[in-house]
Amino acid sequence: MSPERVAGWVGAAKGLYDDKPLMQRDEAIRSATLSWSLLYAADVMGWARAPCRLRCCGVTSEFSLLPDEIPVLLVGLVESYR
Protein backbone atom coordinates (compact mmCIF):
# COMPACT_ATOMS: atom_id res chain seq x y z
CA MET A 1 0.00 0.00 0.00
CA SER A 2 1.37 3.42 -0.87
CA PRO A 3 2.36 5.83 1.93
CA GLU A 4 -0.32 8.24 0.71
CA ARG A 5 -3.01 5.60 0.97
CA VAL A 6 -1.80 4.57 4.43
CA ALA A 7 -1.95 8.20 5.57
CA GLY A 8 -5.50 8.45 4.21
CA TRP A 9 -6.64 5.33 6.07
CA VAL A 10 -4.98 6.45 9.29
CA GLY A 11 -6.59 9.88 8.99
CA ALA A 12 -10.01 8.35 8.39
CA ALA A 13 -9.64 6.00 11.36
CA LYS A 14 -8.55 8.82 13.64
CA GLY A 15 -11.54 10.88 12.55
CA LEU A 16 -13.88 8.00 13.33
CA TYR A 17 -12.40 6.72 16.59
CA ASP A 18 -10.24 9.34 18.35
CA ASP A 19 -11.70 10.33 21.72
CA LYS A 20 -14.48 7.74 21.31
CA PRO A 21 -13.54 4.81 23.57
CA LEU A 22 -16.91 3.08 23.19
CA MET A 23 -16.61 3.06 19.40
CA GLN A 24 -13.00 1.83 19.69
CA ARG A 25 -14.12 -1.06 21.88
CA ASP A 26 -17.05 -1.93 19.61
CA GLU A 27 -14.82 -1.98 16.53
CA ALA A 28 -12.27 -4.19 18.31
CA ILE A 29 -15.05 -6.65 19.16
CA ARG A 30 -16.34 -6.65 15.57
CA SER A 31 -12.83 -7.24 14.23
CA ALA A 32 -12.18 -10.10 16.66
CA THR A 33 -15.52 -11.68 15.75
CA LEU A 34 -14.58 -11.60 12.07
CA SER A 35 -11.28 -13.29 12.93
CA TRP A 36 -13.09 -16.15 14.66
CA SER A 37 -15.34 -16.44 11.60
CA LEU A 38 -12.14 -16.98 9.60
CA LEU A 39 -11.27 -19.90 11.89
CA TYR A 40 -14.71 -21.41 11.38
CA ALA A 41 -14.47 -21.02 7.59
CA ALA A 42 -11.03 -22.67 7.61
CA ASP A 43 -12.47 -25.60 9.55
CA VAL A 44 -15.33 -25.98 7.06
CA MET A 45 -12.80 -25.95 4.18
CA GLY A 46 -10.83 -28.71 5.86
CA TRP A 47 -7.80 -26.53 6.54
CA ALA A 48 -5.73 -26.94 9.66
CA ARG A 49 -5.79 -23.78 11.73
CA ALA A 50 -4.06 -22.72 14.86
CA PRO A 51 -5.11 -19.70 16.88
CA CYS A 52 -2.16 -18.38 18.79
CA ARG A 53 -1.98 -16.83 22.24
CA LEU A 54 -0.31 -13.61 21.16
CA ARG A 55 1.48 -12.64 24.35
CA CYS A 56 3.32 -15.97 24.25
CA CYS A 57 4.27 -15.68 20.58
CA GLY A 58 6.18 -12.42 20.80
CA VAL A 59 3.87 -10.69 18.32
CA THR A 60 4.06 -7.40 20.20
CA SER A 61 7.85 -7.27 19.96
CA GLU A 62 8.07 -8.84 16.48
CA PHE A 63 5.79 -6.17 14.99
CA SER A 64 7.16 -3.37 17.23
CA LEU A 65 3.70 -2.56 18.55
CA LEU A 66 3.27 0.48 20.75
CA PRO A 67 1.99 0.09 24.34
CA ASP A 68 -1.54 1.10 23.28
CA GLU A 69 -1.62 -1.35 20.33
CA ILE A 70 -3.04 -4.71 21.37
CA PRO A 71 -2.99 -7.71 19.03
CA VAL A 72 -6.25 -9.63 19.10
CA LEU A 73 -5.72 -12.78 17.06
CA LEU A 74 -3.08 -14.35 14.86
CA VAL A 75 -4.14 -17.29 12.73
CA GLY A 76 -1.89 -19.66 10.85
CA LEU A 77 -3.62 -21.57 8.05
CA VAL A 78 -2.22 -24.69 6.43
CA GLU A 79 -4.01 -26.83 3.86
CA SER A 80 -4.90 -30.11 5.52
CA TYR A 81 -3.78 -33.43 4.09
CA ARG A 82 -6.89 -35.42 4.94
Secondary structure, 3 states (H helix, E strand, C coil): CCHHHHHHHHHHHHHHHCCCHHHHHHHHHHHHHHHHHHHHHHHHCCCEEEEECHHHHCHHHHCCCCCCCCCCCEEEEECCCC
